[in-house]
């Protein structure tokens, strides 16, 4: 009922915050459709964490009230950071300011996201900034791409890279040993 009765799923996916991921820049996924007056939500995000969240996982921090026209700036006095169980949806206005915090845990933080928009006379909001065709590829295009490596190809590529690193380390150790052996040795009686 937030968006009315004609609602369309416009974006979906999963984002991952790997261990060691830094705090994301504060941002709003979408802007107001007009700069003149405050309007009701035209789109909402639904985040569903796929693991139980802790502060160490770097959950998403929300700045309450920033979906209101001319109140978009970050204010630490209005920050809320939901720490919820896996599968618990977090629903928010597409214009609400937020950022993912640093993942200081030893595990990945996967979150499923869905973006829903109002449909108005057969047309729905489209985010051409965050979801442009230049930025993303259809899964079929990726599968048919010749640049995709199989699991075995990736394993062989990693093996070659590790062999190269080992070879470079051996060469560096040999150079150091030669350099040390060519230096004059001082005698104790000198």
Backbone bond lengths (Angstrom), bond angles and torsions (degrees), N, CA, C in turn:
res aa  C-N    CA-C-N  psi(-1)  N-CA   C-N-CA  omega(-1)  CA-C   N-CA-C  phi
1 X - - - 1.455 - - 1.533 111.57 -
2 X 1.336 118.07 -10.49 1.465 120.65 178.91 1.528 110.66 -61.97
3 X 1.327 116.32 -40.50 1.466 121.14 -175.95 1.527 113.13 -103.10
4 X 1.325 117.99 0.44 1.448 120.66 -175.90 1.516 110.12 97.93
5 X 1.329 116.32 -165.43 1.465 118.49 -174.69 1.522 113.68 -94.07
6 X 1.321 118.78 -18.10 1.465 121.25 179.72 1.525 108.96 -102.95
7 X 1.331 116.05 92.14 1.451 122.69 -175.12 1.523 109.66 -118.99
8 X 1.339 115.51 140.39 1.459 121.55 -177.70 1.527 109.01 -127.55
9 X 1.337 116.07 136.48 1.461 120.93 172.66 1.521 107.07 -77.32
10 X 1.349 117.50 117.96 1.467 119.43 -176.12 1.528 113.70 -107.05
11 X 1.333 118.07 -24.25 1.467 121.38 178.49 1.518 108.87 -146.73
12 X 1.325 114.89 148.70 1.458 120.07 176.01 1.511 108.55 -155.28
13 X 1.313 115.91 153.93 1.456 119.40 178.46 1.515 110.59 171.24
14 X 1.317 114.72 -169.16 1.456 121.52 177.12 1.515 107.16 -132.75
15 X 1.317 116.82 135.21 1.452 118.65 170.49 1.521 108.32 -115.86
16 X 1.321 114.34 149.70 1.458 121.85 -174.97 1.518 109.47 -123.30
17 X 1.320 116.46 132.73 1.467 121.04 171.13 1.522 105.53 -110.93
18 X 1.321 115.98 107.26 1.456 121.16 -177.87 1.519 110.47 -77.59
19 X 1.346 117.54 157.78 1.464 119.55 176.38 1.529 109.96 -52.74
20 X 1.314 116.56 133.44 1.459 121.08 -178.85 1.520 114.04 90.48
21 X 1.333 117.55 -5.49 1.469 119.95 178.18 1.525 108.96 -60.95
22 X 1.334 115.95 137.24 1.466 121.36 -178.35 1.523 111.18 -82.74
23 X 1.320 116.22 166.36 1.461 121.42 177.06 1.521 109.19 -63.38
24 X 1.293 115.25 132.56 1.456 122.62 179.81 1.529 109.90 -73.74
25 X 1.294 117.41 152.39 1.467 121.01 175.02 1.534 108.92 -66.08
26 X 1.321 115.89 141.64 1.467 121.32 176.26 1.522 108.33 -61.88
27 X 1.331 116.38 135.61 1.464 119.92 -178.21 1.529 110.87 -159.58
28 X 1.321 114.29 167.89 1.454 122.42 170.55 1.526 105.93 -118.58
29 X 1.328 116.90 136.45 1.453 118.76 -178.13 1.516 111.82 -67.41
30 X 1.321 116.85 -33.67 1.451 120.04 -179.32 1.515 111.29 -139.83
31 X 1.296 114.37 161.55 1.467 120.82 -179.20 1.525 109.68 -102.64
32 X 1.312 114.73 172.67 1.460 120.09 174.68 1.524 108.86 -69.01
33 X 1.313 116.49 148.27 1.462 120.17 179.83 1.519 111.75 -79.39
34 X 1.319 116.26 -12.80 1.461 121.63 175.61 1.522 108.41 -145.59
35 X 1.308 116.82 151.88 1.466 120.43 177.04 1.529 110.97 -101.50
36 X 1.321 116.64 6.99 1.469 121.21 -175.59 1.527 113.32 -93.41
37 X 1.321 117.59 -47.44 1.469 121.21 -175.92 1.520 110.36 -139.04
38 X 1.325 114.79 153.77 1.466 120.58 175.58 1.523 108.44 -72.32
39 X 1.308 115.89 131.02 1.465 120.94 176.39 1.515 109.85 -116.89
40 X 1.336 115.24 162.29 1.457 119.68 174.58 1.523 109.07 -63.88
41 X 1.310 115.74 166.53 1.466 121.29 -179.85 1.526 110.22 -58.29
42 X 1.321 115.93 134.22 1.463 120.76 174.56 1.521 111.31 -103.04
43 X 1.353 115.70 -13.29 1.462 121.19 177.73 1.525 108.33 -157.53
44 X 1.337 115.29 151.79 1.459 120.73 175.79 1.523 109.11 -133.25
45 X 1.320 115.05 153.35 1.462 122.06 172.10 1.517 108.13 -105.06
46 X 1.317 115.37 146.21 1.454 122.13 170.90 1.525 105.73 -124.49
47 X 1.323 116.21 114.87 1.464 122.01 175.94 1.529 107.20 -101.54
48 X 1.327 116.62 131.01 1.457 121.41 177.14 1.521 107.88 -125.99
49 X 1.335 117.79 102.24 1.465 118.99 178.44 1.527 109.81 -65.55
50 X 1.325 115.95 140.49 1.460 120.90 -178.82 1.520 112.12 -97.34
51 X 1.334 116.17 2.19 1.468 123.03 172.96 1.526 107.49 -134.53
52 X 1.317 116.64 157.31 1.466 119.62 173.24 1.524 107.64 -63.56
53 X 1.320 117.08 127.82 1.456 120.63 -178.05 1.526 111.84 -85.41
54 X 1.313 114.99 142.18 1.461 122.66 170.00 1.522 105.51 -129.76
55 X 1.309 117.45 167.60 1.465 119.57 177.47 1.529 110.51 -63.83
56 X 1.332 117.72 -28.38 1.471 120.21 178.31 1.521 112.15 -65.57
57 X 1.351 117.56 -29.67 1.468 121.07 179.60 1.523 112.72 -70.60
58 X 1.324 117.13 -15.06 1.462 120.13 -178.45 1.511 111.60 74.46
59 X 1.344 116.98 58.70 1.466 118.72 -179.64 1.526 111.38 -65.67
60 X 1.309 116.12 175.14 1.464 121.14 179.70 1.526 109.99 -78.49
61 X 1.323 114.89 133.15 1.467 123.10 178.03 1.529 107.07 -102.75
62 X 1.326 116.74 130.95 1.460 121.97 -179.02 1.521 110.08 -113.27
63 X 1.322 116.40 141.71 1.462 121.65 176.96 1.537 107.40 -105.68
64 X 1.326 114.74 101.14 1.462 121.41 -173.22 1.524 111.92 -60.57
65 X 1.322 115.05 139.18 1.466 121.40 176.92 1.519 114.63 88.78
66 X 1.319 117.73 -7.31 1.472 119.80 -176.02 1.526 113.17 -77.52
67 X 1.316 117.21 -1.30 1.465 120.26 173.65 1.528 110.79 -83.25
68 X 1.317 116.78 -4.13 1.469 121.83 -179.20 1.526 109.08 -87.56
69 X 1.310 115.42 134.42 1.455 122.95 -178.39 1.532 110.91 -53.09
70 X 1.327 116.63 131.33 1.463 125.52 -179.90 1.537 114.03 69.53
71 X 1.333 117.48 14.59 1.471 122.06 176.05 1.531 109.81 -129.03
72 X 1.328 116.25 34.99 1.458 122.09 -172.05 1.527 114.64 -81.62
73 X 1.332 117.90 -13.07 1.464 120.78 -174.32 1.524 112.20 -71.84
74 X 1.320 115.56 148.08 1.469 122.38 177.90 1.518 109.80 -65.49
75 X 1.336 116.26 135.16 1.464 122.10 176.09 1.528 107.16 -139.76
76 X 1.320 116.85 110.92 1.469 122.48 -175.94 1.532 112.40 -58.81
77 X 1.336 117.45 -20.44 1.464 120.30 178.51 1.521 113.08 -71.39
78 X 1.325 116.83 -13.78 1.467 120.39 -176.41 1.526 112.38 -120.76
79 X 1.314 116.91 28.36 1.463 121.39 -177.75 1.527 110.62 -88.45
80 X 1.315 115.23 137.40 1.461 123.00 175.51 1.529 107.40 -131.91
81 X 1.331 116.61 132.97 1.460 121.14 -178.99 1.526 108.69 -126.34
82 X 1.335 117.33 95.52 1.462 119.36 -179.70 1.535 111.53 -68.44
83 X 1.319 115.56 129.27 1.464 122.28 174.83 1.528 104.55 -115.20
84 X 1.332 115.60 100.39 1.465 121.04 -171.22 1.528 111.36 -119.70
85 X 1.316 114.98 167.10 1.459 121.70 177.54 1.526 110.13 -77.44
86 X 1.327 115.46 156.15 1.469 120.99 176.66 1.531 109.41 -52.66
87 X 1.328 116.01 136.12 1.456 121.52 177.88 1.512 114.90 88.63
88 X 1.322 118.66 -5.77 1.464 121.58 179.86 1.531 109.24 -84.56
89 X 1.337 118.41 117.30 1.467 119.55 -178.22 1.522 112.63 -73.27
90 X 1.326 114.79 143.26 1.462 122.73 173.42 1.526 105.07 -117.52
91 X 1.323 116.65 114.69 1.472 122.28 -173.36 1.525 108.28 -110.59
92 X 1.345 115.57 129.90 1.462 117.98 -179.66 1.526 111.51 -151.46
93 X 1.326 114.65 155.63 1.461 123.39 177.96 1.530 109.21 -59.80
94 X 1.303 116.48 137.49 1.469 122.77 -178.08 1.525 112.17 -59.44
95 X 1.320 116.85 -22.39 1.469 122.05 -178.28 1.524 112.88 -90.57
96 X 1.333 118.50 -4.70 1.468 121.48 -176.29 1.524 110.74 -71.80
97 X 1.334 116.93 130.30 1.459 121.80 179.40 1.519 111.30 -70.04
98 X 1.325 115.98 139.71 1.465 120.80 -178.07 1.525 110.69 -161.63
99 X 1.313 115.67 170.24 1.463 121.47 172.78 1.529 108.51 -161.80
100 X 1.326 114.75 148.21 1.456 120.34 174.51 1.522 108.14 -80.84
101 X 1.313 116.77 134.04 1.458 121.08 179.28 1.530 110.34 -82.14
102 X 1.319 116.46 167.22 1.463 121.77 -178.71 1.527 110.26 -63.38
103 X 1.332 116.04 137.63 1.462 121.11 177.07 1.527 108.41 -89.93
104 X 1.328 116.16 102.46 1.464 122.02 -178.94 1.523 111.57 -99.99
105 X 1.331 116.19 9.48 1.465 120.45 179.07 1.528 109.12 -87.87
106 X 1.291 115.67 177.03 1.461 120.33 177.47 1.517 112.40 -96.18
107 X 1.341 117.10 9.57 1.465 119.77 -178.18 1.531 111.05 -133.13
108 X 1.305 114.20 161.44 1.461 122.18 -178.94 1.536 110.03 -72.66
109 X 1.343 115.97 150.71 1.468 121.91 174.72 1.528 108.06 -113.72
110 X 1.349 117.85 92.51 1.463 120.01 177.68 1.532 110.97 -87.49
111 X 1.315 116.31 135.89 1.464 121.51 178.99 1.531 108.65 -133.95
112 X 1.315 115.53 125.74 1.455 122.20 173.35 1.518 107.22 -80.23
113 X 1.325 117.64 136.57 1.462 118.68 175.64 1.520 110.19 -128.73
114 X 1.313 115.55 145.86 1.467 123.32 174.15 1.519 106.58 -134.34
115 X 1.317 116.39 137.47 1.457 121.12 175.90 1.523 107.86 -117.22
116 X 1.307 115.51 126.37 1.458 122.43 179.94 1.522 109.05 -113.99
117 X 1.343 115.72 146.57 1.464 120.33 179.62 1.521 110.21 -135.07
118 X 1.328 114.37 158.79 1.460 121.31 174.83 1.525 109.15 -70.10
119 X 1.296 115.47 142.94 1.461 119.20 170.64 1.519 106.73 -104.86
120 X 1.317 115.82 130.23 1.451 120.69 -176.82 1.519 108.45 -127.94
121 X 1.330 117.13 107.89 1.473 122.47 -178.80 1.533 111.67 54.33
122 X 1.331 116.04 44.68 1.464 120.37 177.16 1.513 114.88 82.43
123 X 1.332 117.85 -0.72 1.467 121.37 178.62 1.513 108.98 -118.12
124 X 1.334 115.29 138.05 1.454 119.00 176.04 1.515 109.36 -122.40
125 X 1.324 114.74 160.46 1.456 121.35 177.03 1.524 109.26 -60.35
126 X 1.324 116.82 138.55 1.465 122.57 174.79 1.514 108.37 -127.76
127 X 1.314 116.38 132.40 1.462 121.36 179.06 1.519 108.14 -95.57
128 X 1.327 116.08 95.43 1.471 120.63 -177.62 1.526 112.19 -84.23
129 X 1.342 117.78 -5.91 1.464 120.75 177.54 1.523 110.01 -84.85
130 X 1.338 116.63 -56.23 1.460 120.96 -178.34 1.523 113.47 -76.86
131 X 1.319 117.39 -25.66 1.461 120.64 -174.84 1.525 111.34 -127.74
132 X 1.317 116.20 55.08 1.462 119.99 179.01 1.522 109.74 -81.61
133 X 1.296 116.72 157.18 1.469 120.99 178.86 1.520 111.15 -67.41
134 X 1.333 117.15 -24.66 1.462 120.39 178.66 1.522 110.94 -71.42
135 X 1.331 117.01 -31.42 1.465 121.09 -174.57 1.535 112.59 -84.47
136 X 1.311 116.88 -34.60 1.457 121.14 -175.40 1.527 110.74 -118.80
137 X 1.314 114.96 154.38 1.466 121.57 177.74 1.516 108.93 -120.18
138 X 1.321 115.26 147.87 1.460 119.20 175.45 1.530 108.43 -69.29
139 X 1.325 116.15 147.81 1.461 120.09 -178.10 1.525 110.16 -58.40
140 X 1.310 118.41 -39.29 1.469 121.01 178.34 1.518 111.75 -59.29
141 X 1.344 117.31 -39.76 1.464 120.80 178.24 1.521 110.68 -63.91
142 X 1.335 116.55 -38.48 1.455 120.00 179.86 1.524 111.29 -69.59
143 X 1.321 116.52 -40.77 1.468 120.43 -178.98 1.525 110.51 -65.34
144 X 1.325 117.12 -37.82 1.459 120.97 -178.49 1.525 113.21 -81.86
145 X 1.315 117.13 -7.25 1.454 121.64 -177.27 1.520 111.07 -70.33
146 X 1.321 116.59 141.32 1.465 121.24 177.99 1.530 111.42 -79.40
147 X 1.328 116.95 -9.29 1.463 119.48 -179.12 1.526 112.13 -85.30
148 X 1.313 117.86 -7.44 1.458 120.95 179.00 1.522 109.01 -76.76
149 X 1.314 115.94 128.78 1.461 120.77 179.01 1.524 109.84 -98.80
150 X 1.330 115.79 143.58 1.455 119.62 175.40 1.523 109.04 -72.16
151 X 1.308 117.10 169.50 1.457 121.32 177.79 1.523 110.02 -59.98
152 X 1.344 116.76 -41.38 1.465 120.62 179.32 1.528 110.99 -65.60
153 X 1.352 116.72 -41.53 1.471 120.10 177.80 1.524 110.91 -61.13
154 X 1.349 116.37 -42.10 1.465 119.95 179.52 1.522 110.97 -65.25
155 X 1.348 116.63 -39.32 1.465 120.36 179.31 1.531 110.17 -64.77
156 X 1.337 116.84 -41.22 1.469 120.43 178.68 1.527 111.16 -66.57
157 X 1.322 116.88 -38.42 1.462 121.20 178.18 1.528 110.29 -63.96
158 X 1.349 116.80 -42.91 1.469 120.58 176.81 1.527 110.52 -62.21
159 X 1.343 116.94 -42.42 1.463 121.26 -179.14 1.528 110.38 -61.60
160 X 1.346 116.59 -44.48 1.474 120.18 178.73 1.524 110.64 -62.85
161 X 1.321 117.33 -40.09 1.465 121.08 179.26 1.526 110.54 -64.81
162 X 1.320 116.97 -42.37 1.466 120.51 178.93 1.532 110.72 -65.93
163 X 1.345 117.15 -39.17 1.464 120.59 177.04 1.519 110.69 -63.29
164 X 1.324 117.50 -39.78 1.460 122.42 178.43 1.525 110.45 -63.09
165 X 1.328 116.23 -44.03 1.467 120.80 179.09 1.525 109.96 -63.00
166 X 1.333 117.05 -44.82 1.472 121.04 179.94 1.524 110.23 -61.66
167 X 1.332 117.45 -41.83 1.464 121.98 179.45 1.527 110.79 -62.99
168 X 1.336 116.80 -43.60 1.469 120.98 178.76 1.522 111.11 -64.40
169 X 1.342 117.19 -38.66 1.463 120.71 178.55 1.530 110.84 -66.30
170 X 1.344 116.83 -40.10 1.467 120.74 178.13 1.527 110.64 -63.89
171 X 1.336 116.97 -42.86 1.464 121.00 178.82 1.530 110.61 -62.92
172 X 1.314 117.63 -41.36 1.458 121.44 179.98 1.531 110.32 -65.41
173 X 1.327 117.80 -40.67 1.471 121.68 178.55 1.527 110.50 -65.85
174 X 1.341 117.39 -39.50 1.465 121.60 178.80 1.528 110.47 -65.14
175 X 1.342 117.79 -44.64 1.465 121.51 178.13 1.527 110.61 -60.08
176 X 1.326 116.64 -42.43 1.462 120.65 179.71 1.536 110.86 -64.68
177 X 1.326 116.91 -41.27 1.475 120.53 179.06 1.522 110.92 -64.27
178 X 1.349 117.21 -40.67 1.465 121.21 179.02 1.529 109.55 -65.32
179 X 1.318 116.18 -42.86 1.465 120.34 -179.53 1.531 110.60 -63.53
180 X 1.297 117.88 -41.27 1.465 120.94 -179.98 1.532 111.26 -68.82
181 X 1.339 117.26 -36.49 1.467 119.64 -178.13 1.525 111.66 -74.00
182 X 1.322 118.73 -21.35 1.461 121.18 -179.05 1.527 112.66 -88.37
183 X 1.319 117.27 -6.25 1.463 120.13 178.20 1.538 108.93 -80.54
184 X 1.367 117.44 140.17 1.468 120.16 -179.51 1.517 111.21 -64.04
185 X 1.325 114.87 143.70 1.451 121.80 178.46 1.519 108.08 -97.50
186 X 1.328 116.39 129.44 1.466 120.29 178.80 1.517 108.60 -83.33
187 X 1.341 116.37 137.45 1.462 119.39 177.76 1.513 108.70 -88.10
188 X 1.296 116.21 155.97 1.464 121.42 -177.23 1.524 111.72 -70.06
189 X 1.341 118.53 -25.41 1.471 120.42 -176.57 1.505 113.02 -88.56
190 X 1.270 121.50 1.34 1.467 121.77 -176.37 1.481 113.75 -77.19
